[in-house]
Amino acid sequence: MRIVPAVDIRGGLCVNLVQGDYDQETVFSTDPVAQAREWWDALKQGLIHIVDLDGAKAGVCCVEPHLKALHAAGIPYEVGGGIRSMATLDRIFGAGADRAILGTAAYRDPDLLRAACARWPGKIAVGLDARAGMVSLSGWLEDTDTSAVAFARQAEAVGAARIIYTDILSDGMMQGPNMEATAEVARAVTIPVTISGGISSLEDLQRIRAHGTPGIDEVIIGRALYLKRFTIQEAAAAAA
């Protein structure tokens, strides 16, 4: 299982939110690119998870200069937030992204998701953010009546290469991930699934590994790394 460090960007800063609440923000670095480089230099495998929090609200990419700087530094990354069009995807992949994450747009515009998957096969992931098992949109500000499992199956059907599942009620809470909800999604699809939200300890990583759900092959870690609950090398060893 691969470790994927998270770098969430808002207002040009590297931040972390609690349960997606923009009013519960902690700033961890004034230089997101330098922070990404620190994680990459320590890990040297996989990629960095970039979240454009301003883009998630605005519906446009707000971090293109950061993406270009990451590419220039040789840091592989995936990015999500504010991706609503093929034109934005063109700019993101032009900036060197290894993977783009469609969330709200994947839900509201399946034709866009289908076209993106056809144009960039294997490089389009669907960010499935859920609150109490139901899909949430627009930076977690809008809840829907669609189940996470149903949406995961729809995303796979139109060509998504991966599901990135975030349990909103776990995110930033430092109380462990929602393993059962993630496993339910993983069992519903055949494409790989990334688990995200709530990782707080090495024991959490060991529990995910021990659960043994087929298809869950990546784990995104944010706040626990910034709070130095463990090192990134320790995380990689626990997940291996």
matplotlib code that plots the C-alpha trace (Angstrom):
import matplotlib.pyplot as plt

x = [0.0, 1.4, 1.6, 0.4, 1.1, -1.4, -0.7, -3.9, -3.6, -5.7, -4.8, -1.3, -0.7, -0.4, -3.4, -5.5, -9.3, -11.4, -14.2, -13.9, -14.8, -13.1, -13.6, -11.5, -8.2, -4.7, -1.8, 1.2, 3.4, 3.6, 5.2, 3.2, 5.8, 8.5, 6.3, 5.6, 9.3, 10.0, 7.5, 8.8, 12.4, 11.6, 9.5, 10.8, 7.9, 4.3, 3.1, 1.9, -1.8, -2.6, -5.9, -7.0, -9.3, -10.0, -10.7, -13.1, -15.2, -14.6, -14.9, -11.7, -8.1, -6.4, -3.0, -1.6, 1.7, 2.2, 1.6, 4.2, 6.7, 6.1, 6.7, 9.9, 11.2, 10.6, 7.8, 5.0, 1.6, -2.2, -4.5, -8.1, -10.4, -12.0, -11.7, -14.9, -13.9, -11.7, -9.9, -8.9, -7.8, -5.7, -4.0, -3.4, -1.9, 0.0, 1.4, 2.7, 0.1, 0.3, -3.3, -6.3, -9.2, -12.8, -15.2, -18.2, -17.9, -17.8, -21.1, -22.9, -21.4, -20.8, -20.3, -17.3, -16.0, -16.4, -14.6, -11.8, -11.3, -11.2, -8.7, -6.4, -6.8, -5.6, -5.0, -8.5, -9.5, -12.9, -12.8, -15.7, -16.3, -19.0, -20.8, -22.6, -22.3, -23.8, -22.0, -21.0, -20.1, -18.5, -15.8, -18.1, -20.6, -23.5, -24.9, -26.8, -29.1, -26.8, -24.9, -21.2, -21.4, -23.8, -21.6, -18.5, -20.1, -21.2, -17.7, -16.2, -18.8, -17.7, -14.0, -12.6, -9.2, -9.4, -11.7, -10.3, -12.7, -12.7, -14.9, -15.7, -16.7, -13.3, -11.2, -9.0, -10.5, -7.4, -9.6, -8.9, -10.3, -13.8, -12.5, -15.8, -17.3, -14.1, -14.2, -17.8, -16.9, -13.8, -15.9, -18.4, -15.9, -12.9, -10.8, -8.3, -9.4, -7.5, -8.5, -8.5, -9.5, -8.7, -5.4, -3.9, -1.4, 0.7, -1.9, -4.4, -2.2, -1.6, -5.3, -6.0, -3.3, -4.6, -8.2, -7.0, -9.7, -8.8, -8.4, -7.3, -3.7, -3.1, -3.7, -3.6, -2.2, -2.3, -2.8, -1.0, 2.2, 2.0, 1.5, 4.5, 2.5, 4.9, 7.5, 6.7, 9.3, 7.5, 4.2, 5.6, 7.0, 3.7, 1.8, 4.1]
y = [0.0, 3.3, 6.4, 9.6, 12.8, 15.6, 19.2, 21.3, 24.8, 27.8, 31.4, 30.3, 28.6, 24.9, 24.3, 21.7, 21.8, 19.8, 18.0, 20.3, 23.3, 26.4, 28.1, 25.4, 25.9, 25.4, 26.8, 24.5, 26.1, 29.4, 27.5, 24.6, 23.7, 23.5, 21.4, 19.0, 18.8, 17.9, 15.0, 13.8, 14.0, 11.8, 9.3, 9.1, 7.0, 7.4, 10.9, 14.0, 14.7, 18.3, 19.8, 23.2, 24.4, 27.7, 26.0, 23.6, 26.7, 28.8, 26.0, 27.0, 25.9, 28.4, 26.6, 26.4, 28.2, 25.8, 22.8, 24.1, 24.6, 21.0, 19.7, 21.8, 20.4, 16.8, 16.1, 13.8, 14.8, 14.4, 17.3, 17.9, 20.9, 23.2, 20.9, 21.5, 21.4, 19.9, 23.2, 23.1, 19.5, 20.6, 23.2, 20.8, 18.1, 20.7, 21.8, 18.2, 16.5, 12.7, 12.3, 14.6, 14.2, 15.0, 15.3, 17.6, 17.7, 13.9, 13.7, 16.6, 16.0, 12.3, 13.2, 15.3, 12.4, 10.0, 12.4, 13.0, 9.3, 8.7, 11.5, 10.7, 7.0, 5.8, 9.4, 10.4, 9.6, 10.3, 12.0, 10.5, 12.6, 11.2, 12.2, 9.4, 7.3, 9.9, 11.9, 15.5, 18.2, 21.6, 21.4, 19.4, 22.3, 20.5, 17.0, 14.8, 11.8, 9.5, 6.8, 6.5, 3.0, 3.9, 6.8, 4.7, 2.2, 5.0, 6.4, 3.1, 2.5, 5.6, 4.9, 6.3, 4.7, 5.1, 6.1, 8.4, 7.9, 10.5, 10.1, 13.8, 13.0, 11.4, 14.0, 16.1, 14.5, 12.3, 9.5, 6.9, 6.3, 4.9, 1.6, -0.1, 2.6, 2.6, -1.2, -1.1, 1.1, -1.0, -4.1, -2.5, -1.7, -3.4, -0.3, 0.6, 2.7, 5.3, 5.7, 9.2, 10.9, 10.5, 8.7, 9.5, 6.8, 4.0, 1.6, 3.0, 2.1, -1.3, -1.8, -0.8, -3.2, -6.0, -5.5, -6.8, -5.4, -6.0, -2.9, -0.5, 0.3, 3.9, 5.9, 9.7, 11.2, 14.9, 16.3, 13.4, 14.1, 17.8, 17.2, 14.8, 11.9, 9.7, 10.2, 9.5, 6.7, 5.1, 5.4, 3.7, 0.9, 0.4, 0.3, -2.0]
z = [0.0, -1.1, 1.1, -0.5, 1.4, 1.1, 0.4, 0.6, -0.8, 0.1, -0.5, -1.5, 1.8, 2.8, 5.2, 6.8, 7.4, 9.9, 8.2, 5.2, 7.3, 5.9, 9.3, 11.0, 9.2, 10.3, 8.3, 8.3, 5.7, 3.8, 0.8, -0.5, -3.1, -0.5, 1.7, -1.2, -1.9, 1.7, 1.6, -1.8, -0.7, 2.3, 0.3, -3.3, -4.4, -5.5, -5.8, -3.8, -3.4, -4.2, -3.2, -4.6, -1.9, -3.5, -6.8, -5.1, -4.2, -7.3, -9.9, -11.6, -11.0, -8.7, -8.3, -11.8, -10.8, -8.0, -10.3, -12.8, -10.0, -8.8, -12.3, -12.7, -9.4, -10.6, -8.1, -9.4, -8.2, -8.6, -8.2, -7.5, -6.8, -9.3, -12.3, -14.2, -17.9, -20.5, -20.9, -17.2, -17.6, -20.6, -18.4, -15.5, -17.6, -19.5, -16.1, -15.6, -13.5, -13.4, -12.4, -12.3, -9.8, -10.8, -8.0, -8.3, -12.1, -12.3, -10.5, -12.3, -15.8, -16.5, -20.2, -19.1, -17.1, -20.0, -22.4, -20.0, -19.4, -23.1, -23.7, -20.7, -20.1, -16.8, -15.5, -14.4, -10.8, -9.2, -5.9, -4.0, -0.9, 1.4, 4.6, 6.3, 3.2, 0.8, -1.8, -1.0, -3.5, -4.0, -1.4, 1.0, 1.1, -0.6, 0.3, -2.1, -1.8, -3.9, -2.1, -2.3, -3.6, -6.4, -7.5, -7.5, -9.8, -12.1, -12.2, -13.1, -15.8, -17.7, -17.5, -14.2, -13.4, -9.6, -6.8, -4.1, -1.2, 1.6, 4.6, 5.5, 9.1, 9.7, 7.8, 10.1, 13.3, 14.1, 15.2, 12.5, 9.0, 8.2, 7.1, 6.7, 4.4, 2.3, 2.1, 1.0, -1.9, -2.8, -2.9, -5.3, -8.0, -9.7, -10.1, -7.3, -4.4, -2.3, 1.3, 2.8, 6.0, 9.6, 9.6, 13.0, 13.9, 12.6, 14.1, 11.7, 8.8, 10.1, 10.5, 6.9, 5.8, 8.0, 6.8, 3.5, 1.3, -2.3, -4.3, -1.6, -2.5, -1.5, 1.6, 1.8, 4.9, 5.9, 9.3, 11.2, 9.2, 9.8, 13.6, 13.5, 14.9, 12.9, 10.1, 6.5, 6.5, 9.5, 7.6, 4.6, 6.7, 8.5, 5.2, 3.4]

ax = plt.figure().add_subplot(projection="3d")
ax.plot(x, y, z, "-o")
ax.set_aspect("equal")
plt.show()
